[in-house]
């Protein structure tokens, strides 16, 4: 993928990505990511700065396509200033089926396929409340909510959502090798779980506790401590160790050798 100036097309092109993956792609689209009116209203600027704000509206592009072989649909948000990927979302899509992606004015990316409609919220907005077909309240989370995982600004967040029961969020580093090919290195990963009714009731009990001693007793009484190391969307895509970090006694018990079977170098624990 290359970038060129439409006003001066004779100038040398700038390389954005040279990803040599040897797989066919189709149903590709490239669209400009534009700041929404709400985001612009949040910026308090003087009259002379309005032009600069408008220029900042077009700093990213959204590239989407399906890929053969691994049957995935990929959505990339690429920063035009740094030429680096900001977000990469990968979901399941059968190669033989047609798919179409649209970037809405609300910075939400809509994917239409024979399986239905999927929506991805780009940017760093707060979660939006929705209702599904059964009237159940759902939260639409923005990809930017996972920016807290970044160690360096050059890294990007990769959302591996090809299989619902194995959804993973990976922090990756992007770089160019000696042949100017774009490469990606995994730094670390977290796995997103779907909470059961029992786990939701346990989390509610912890938040309803009035004393630290009550929280510690709940932690001690659990026959399996895995719930405290699982990452849930309902916990702002964090695990309970982060939310219990204020309680030194509970953290000491959770991070003891007794629970070493829940520790993994592939999925580190943050607290």
Phi, psi and omega in degrees: 000131183236160180236133178221159180273117182294334179282334178227073185293345180280348178292151178301142178285152175257135181279125175267302181217136172234083187258106183265089183251355173062024179239144179288147174233158180204173181051046183272147177217147174231126183221152178277136176271117185248137177294139181285164180298325180297318180295324180291324180292334180288340181272115178271111184228158174282165182301323183287347181264357183300320181298321179293324179295318180297321180296326182287349180295331188246059183256357181220155172238155178246119181247130181224147178190159172260155186233136181284164175086295181266358175052064180230158172242122188249136175235120179248138168248116187245129178282123182284342179279315182265346184062026180247152176286136175264314179221147176222116180247126182236125180229171182282137174205120179294131184300322184287348182261141179284142178220149180222135178247139180232136172263115182277164180294341178275009183064028173254137183258119183257130180246120180252127177211178180293342177279350180129209183242130173242142181234132177241127178269115179273166178087203187230039180282166175285156180303144180251136182276129178229166173238134179276185184295339179267003180084006179281139181283131178234156176248128176263110184269144177276148179298330182293349178295341181268010180295341179296344179282343186290134175268318178236150179295343180281348180281164176224163182258125181250121181258107180265096185240032181295324179237126187299322182278001178223052179280128182230146175243125187237135171270123183238154174248131181256136180205168177253133177276188184295337179263014180064024173273139180283129180235157180230133175243133175283130176268305173197171183225159166228150181249134182263129182250158174260118184289144173275171179299319180298319181293322178295320179293324178293317178298320179295324179295321179295315181291336179272357181289139182267342184228155178296326180296326178293320178296317180298320179296321178296319179296317182293323187285349183284124178291335179227120185272009185298330182301329183284348181249002179273144178263124180241145173298326181293345178254034182057039178057043176227170176258171185291338179298328177292317182286338179260011184298338179288341183258098185297324182291319178293318179296321179298321178290318183293325183265015178283167181297341179300331183253022184296339178293343179267358181266135181219137177290335179286325180237086183292161181255133178249138175204000000 
